[in-house]
Amino acid sequence: MGNKVNPNILRLGNYKTWDSKWFAKGKEFTKILHQDLKIRAFVEKRLKEAGLSRTEILRSAKNVTLNVHTGRPGNIIGKGGSAVEELKIELEKMTGDKFIINIREVKKPNVDARLAAELIVQQIEKRVSYRRAAKMTIDKALESGALGAKILVAGRLNGVEIARKEFFTKGKVPLQTIRADIDYASVAAHTQYGIIGVKVWIFRGMIFKKKATTEELVSHAE
């Protein structure tokens, strides 16, 4: 099970919550779902170099609230908040809805799986050794408080003819333990040899508490 199920999805409803929160019926559900996908794709492309961790979308009757979690908030906010305002105008023009954008800083970027994967991808695209990049990322994660980390790099590594995959691991990563706080991300590196996939699992400790209610999950996300 640990190799087949996304660790984030497996823990939804326990201590992890959904990144999109809204309710719709019938055809309206399909419309909003595709709009969410469009918003996420646009934000990820626009903020690719800004250390984007994840994007939360919360919808109400009047507006759409976008919570952008990032390791480098200054790059997104811009001088006097000009960059955020520009992003807001573009999203409103694209969707026709009113947007509220909140920038949330990731306190420990080294134990955030998405930011760690992005860092490895950037180094691979700059022709840095994938082994060195993966090992340095694992060491930084453990130094920052993680109890274990695992990285999978797959593709035409070093430009070889036959694609292969290689694992790097340190500490413990209990994927099948539901109360284990596992952060997971998958990012692709685009090189001249083709696409190299990078998957990162980071174990941040155990969470010992009862199953969260809907209200607790919403407050935890905020």
Buried (B, 14 or more C-beta within 10 A) or exposed (E): EEEEEEBBEBBEBBBBBBBBBBEEEEEEEEEBEEBBEEBBEBBEEBBEEBBBBBBBBBBEEEEBBBBBBBBBBEBBBBEEEEBBEEBBEBBBEEBEBEBEBEBBBBEEBBBBBBBBBBBBBBBBEEEEEBEEBBBBBBEBBBEBEBBBBBBBBBBBBEEEEEBEEEEBBBBEBBBEBBEBBBBBBEBBBEBEBEEBBBBBBBBBBEBEEEEBEEEBBBEEBE
